[in-house]
């Protein structure tokens, strides 16, 4: 059984999807539609940069959606590749890609929502007052214990439970720095992340409030493939529940490891990542043993995918 995965922020790179853009008219149309909806040339930022513009959250989020959806349409319409997918799942903003590709959310609506989401998340915390750190090689329960042991005021929370041995912590810069010193004392490896805001923690509640009306005023349909939600790692196909979960997602832990385990428990063996980068497939390999993993970044990748599914 198969699941389709869509990446989130951090996978972006200038020039992503250029091969698809140059070869397929359907991709040019999608890029043009994004430009028209946002009223600026997102396509130029994706294809030519500069990198500083692509890295801005308000641009990154709609850019990754545009690339993921473009590759999905090429795979489906140009290569007529239609395996039976039981689940779609997306990492953070990737959940919007999953909803678009499952015909739950219109692409133009999703582009608008992600641009607004990026602005809201960026403006929720003044620059420099929030930070994030990746914790490597440690069990999540130990990380929770260390966080709970701190008595200082402020936010320090698990933002992403990505995979076995890969957890992201987010919060107030001062408290996250104290947490990093705790990690060092316990010989736990950590890497500070270059991010513009502390995503997926309670500091993002104002961003969620900002997005609440926008999401609730957008038309969602029942997806034709069940979406595994970041918030609770459970399949969902009710459009009203999807809206509520997207609002909660902004300030909640991305339960990606739990989502992968849920899909595996439901019989998923083949995991296909569509979009820039290969981060999600790496997380699958660390979490689900004996899984078959495919990443689609190029036309050659599509051929490899077809060959892999024939075996």
matplotlib code that plots the C-alpha trace (Angstrom):
import matplotlib.pyplot as plt

x = [0.0, 1.1, 1.3, 2.2, 4.2, 4.7, 7.6, 7.6, 9.9, 13.6, 13.4, 13.5, 16.3, 16.5, 15.8, 13.7, 11.3, 13.1, 13.3, 9.6, 8.9, 11.0, 9.4, 5.7, 3.1, 1.0, 3.8, 4.1, 0.3, 0.6, 3.4, 1.5, -1.6, 0.5, 1.9, -1.6, -3.1, -0.3, 0.1, 3.9, 6.3, 6.7, 7.8, 10.9, 11.8, 11.5, 13.4, 16.0, 16.1, 17.6, 17.9, 17.2, 13.8, 13.0, 14.0, 11.4, 8.7, 5.9, 7.5, 8.9, 5.5, 3.6, 6.8, 7.0, 3.3, 3.7, 6.6, 5.0, 1.7, 3.5, 5.3, 2.1, 0.3, 3.2, 3.2, -0.5, -1.4, 1.8, 3.0, -0.5, 1.0, -2.0, -1.1, -3.6, -2.7, -4.3, -3.0, -1.6, 0.4, 2.3, 4.9, 3.6, 2.9, 3.0, -0.4, -1.8, -0.1, -1.7, -5.1, -4.7, -3.6, -6.5, -9.0, -10.0, -8.6, -8.3, -4.7, -5.3, -6.9, -4.0, -1.5, -3.2, -3.6, 0.1, 1.3, -0.9, 0.2, 3.9, 3.3, 1.3, 3.9, 6.7, 5.0, 3.9, 7.3, 9.7, 13.0, 15.5, 13.1, 12.4, 14.6, 14.6, 17.1, 17.4, 18.1, 19.8, 20.1, 17.9, 14.6, 11.7, 10.7, 14.2, 13.8, 10.3, 11.8, 14.6, 12.1, 9.8, 12.8, 13.3, 11.7, 12.4, 9.5, 8.8, 8.1, 10.3, 8.3, 8.6, 7.8, 8.5, 8.8, 10.3, 11.8, 13.6, 16.5, 15.4, 13.3, 13.0, 12.4, 11.0, 10.4, 11.7, 15.4, 16.5, 14.8, 15.9, 19.5, 19.1, 17.7, 20.7, 23.0, 21.1, 21.6, 25.3, 25.5, 23.8, 26.1, 23.1, 24.0, 22.0, 22.1, 20.7, 18.4, 18.5, 14.9, 13.1, 10.6, 9.9, 7.4, 5.0, 4.9, 2.5, 4.2, 2.4, -1.1, -1.5, -0.7, -3.3, -5.9, -4.9, -5.4, -8.6, -11.1, -9.2, -9.2, -12.8, -13.9, -12.2, -14.1, -12.8, -14.2, -14.0, -10.6, -10.6, -7.7, -7.6, -5.1, -3.0, -3.0, 0.1, -1.7, -3.0, -1.3, -4.8, -6.5, -9.1, -11.5, -14.1, -13.6, -14.7, -12.2, -9.5, -10.1, -9.8, -6.7, -5.0, -5.6, -4.2, -1.3, 0.3, 1.0, 1.0, 3.7, 4.2, 3.7, 5.5, 7.1, 3.7, 2.1, 4.6, 4.0, 0.3, 0.5, 2.8, 0.4, -2.3, -0.3, 1.7, 4.9, 5.7, 6.3, 6.6, 7.8, 6.8, 8.5, 11.9, 14.4, 14.5, 14.1, 10.9, 12.2, 15.2, 12.7, 10.8, 14.0, 14.9, 11.5, 10.0, 12.2, 11.8, 9.9, 10.2, 11.1, 10.9, 11.7, 10.4, 12.6, 13.2, 11.9, 14.5, 13.0, 9.6, 11.1, 12.7, 9.4, 7.6, 10.2, 10.1, 6.4, 6.6, 8.9]
y = [0.0, 3.5, 7.0, 10.3, 12.8, 16.6, 18.5, 21.7, 24.6, 24.0, 22.1, 25.2, 25.9, 28.5, 26.7, 24.0, 22.5, 24.4, 21.1, 20.6, 24.3, 24.3, 21.1, 21.1, 23.7, 22.6, 23.7, 27.1, 27.5, 26.7, 29.1, 31.8, 31.2, 31.6, 34.9, 36.2, 35.2, 36.9, 39.8, 39.5, 37.2, 34.3, 32.2, 34.4, 34.0, 30.2, 29.9, 32.7, 33.9, 35.7, 33.2, 35.9, 36.4, 32.7, 32.2, 34.7, 32.6, 34.5, 33.4, 30.0, 28.6, 29.3, 28.5, 25.0, 24.4, 25.6, 23.2, 20.2, 20.7, 21.1, 17.8, 16.1, 17.3, 16.2, 12.8, 12.4, 14.1, 13.8, 10.3, 8.9, 7.5, 6.6, 4.1, 3.5, 5.9, 5.2, 8.4, 11.8, 13.6, 16.9, 18.3, 21.6, 23.7, 20.5, 19.6, 22.3, 20.6, 17.4, 19.1, 20.6, 17.3, 15.5, 18.0, 19.3, 22.8, 25.0, 25.8, 29.6, 29.5, 27.5, 29.9, 32.9, 31.1, 30.1, 33.6, 35.0, 32.2, 33.1, 36.7, 35.9, 33.5, 36.0, 38.8, 36.8, 37.2, 40.1, 39.2, 37.8, 37.0, 33.4, 30.5, 26.9, 24.0, 20.5, 17.8, 14.8, 11.2, 11.4, 9.9, 12.3, 11.3, 12.5, 15.8, 16.3, 15.6, 18.2, 20.8, 20.1, 20.4, 24.1, 26.5, 29.7, 31.7, 31.6, 29.1, 26.1, 23.4, 20.5, 21.9, 18.9, 15.2, 14.4, 10.9, 8.6, 10.7, 14.0, 16.5, 20.2, 22.5, 26.0, 29.0, 32.2, 32.7, 33.0, 29.9, 27.9, 28.9, 27.6, 24.3, 24.1, 24.3, 21.5, 19.4, 20.1, 19.0, 15.7, 15.2, 15.5, 16.9, 19.9, 22.3, 25.8, 26.4, 29.5, 30.4, 33.8, 32.9, 30.1, 28.0, 25.4, 26.6, 28.6, 31.8, 31.3, 31.5, 35.1, 33.9, 31.1, 33.7, 35.8, 32.9, 31.6, 33.8, 33.4, 29.6, 29.4, 31.7, 29.4, 26.6, 23.1, 19.9, 16.4, 15.1, 12.2, 10.7, 10.7, 13.3, 12.3, 15.4, 16.9, 17.8, 14.3, 11.9, 10.6, 10.3, 13.0, 13.6, 15.9, 19.4, 21.2, 19.1, 19.9, 23.6, 23.4, 21.2, 23.7, 26.5, 24.4, 23.2, 26.7, 26.5, 22.7, 20.0, 18.5, 14.8, 13.5, 10.4, 9.5, 10.1, 7.7, 5.1, 5.4, 4.9, 2.0, 0.4, 0.9, -1.2, 1.4, 0.1, 2.5, 6.1, 8.6, 12.2, 14.8, 18.2, 19.8, 18.0, 14.5, 15.3, 13.4, 10.2, 10.4, 10.6, 7.6, 5.5, 6.4, 5.6, 2.8, -0.2, -2.2, 0.6, 1.4, 5.1, 7.2, 10.9, 12.9, 15.9, 15.3, 13.6, 10.8, 10.3, 9.6, 6.9, 5.3, 5.5, 3.8, 1.1, 0.7, 0.2, -2.4, -4.6]
z = [0.0, -0.8, 0.8, -0.8, 1.2, 0.7, 2.2, 4.3, 4.9, 4.7, 1.4, -0.8, -3.2, -6.1, -9.4, -8.0, -10.6, -13.4, -15.4, -15.1, -15.9, -19.0, -20.4, -19.4, -20.2, -17.3, -14.9, -16.6, -16.1, -12.4, -11.9, -13.7, -11.7, -8.5, -9.8, -10.7, -7.3, -5.3, -7.6, -7.7, -9.6, -7.2, -10.3, -10.8, -7.1, -7.4, -10.6, -10.4, -6.8, -5.1, -2.3, 0.3, -1.2, -1.4, 2.2, 3.4, 5.1, 3.2, -0.1, 0.9, 1.9, -1.4, -3.4, -2.0, -2.6, -6.2, -6.9, -5.1, -7.0, -10.3, -9.9, -8.8, -11.9, -14.2, -12.6, -12.9, -16.2, -18.3, -17.1, -16.3, -13.1, -10.8, -8.1, -5.4, -2.6, 0.8, 2.5, 1.7, 4.3, 4.4, 6.8, 8.2, 5.1, 3.1, 4.5, 2.2, -0.8, 0.3, 0.5, -3.0, -4.6, -2.9, -4.4, -1.0, -1.5, -4.6, -5.6, -5.8, -2.3, -0.9, -2.4, -0.8, 2.6, 2.7, 1.8, 4.6, 6.9, 6.3, 7.0, 10.2, 11.5, 10.8, 12.5, 15.6, 17.3, 17.0, 15.2, 17.6, 20.4, 19.2, 18.1, 17.2, 17.8, 16.3, 18.9, 17.4, 18.6, 21.7, 22.7, 22.8, 26.4, 27.6, 25.7, 27.3, 30.8, 30.2, 29.1, 32.1, 34.4, 33.6, 36.0, 33.9, 32.5, 28.7, 26.0, 25.2, 23.4, 21.0, 17.6, 15.4, 16.3, 12.9, 13.2, 15.6, 16.9, 15.3, 17.3, 16.9, 19.9, 19.6, 21.9, 23.5, 22.6, 26.2, 27.4, 24.3, 25.1, 28.6, 27.1, 24.8, 27.9, 29.5, 26.3, 26.4, 30.1, 29.1, 26.1, 23.7, 20.2, 19.0, 16.1, 16.1, 13.2, 10.9, 11.1, 11.1, 13.9, 16.5, 14.6, 16.0, 19.6, 21.7, 20.6, 17.3, 18.8, 17.6, 14.0, 14.4, 15.5, 12.5, 10.2, 11.8, 9.8, 6.5, 6.8, 7.9, 5.0, 2.5, 0.8, 1.6, 0.1, 1.3, 0.1, -2.2, -0.3, 3.5, 5.0, 8.0, 10.2, 11.7, 14.9, 16.0, 13.5, 12.5, 9.1, 8.5, 5.6, 7.2, 5.8, 9.0, 11.1, 8.5, 8.9, 12.7, 12.5, 10.1, 12.6, 15.5, 13.4, 13.4, 17.2, 17.7, 17.5, 14.0, 14.9, 11.8, 13.4, 14.8, 11.4, 9.8, 12.4, 12.0, 8.2, 8.6, 11.1, 8.5, 6.0, 4.1, 2.6, -0.2, 0.7, -2.2, -1.5, -4.1, -4.0, -3.4, -1.3, 0.2, 3.9, 4.4, 2.9, 5.2, 8.1, 6.8, 6.6, 10.2, 11.5, 9.4, 8.8, 5.6, 3.9, 0.2, -0.3, -3.5, -3.9, -7.0, -7.8, -11.5, -14.6, -14.1, -10.6, -12.2, -14.4, -11.3, -9.5, -12.3, -12.4, -8.6, -8.6, -11.4, -9.3]

ax = plt.figure().add_subplot(projection="3d")
ax.plot(x, y, z, "-o")
ax.set_aspect("equal")
plt.show()
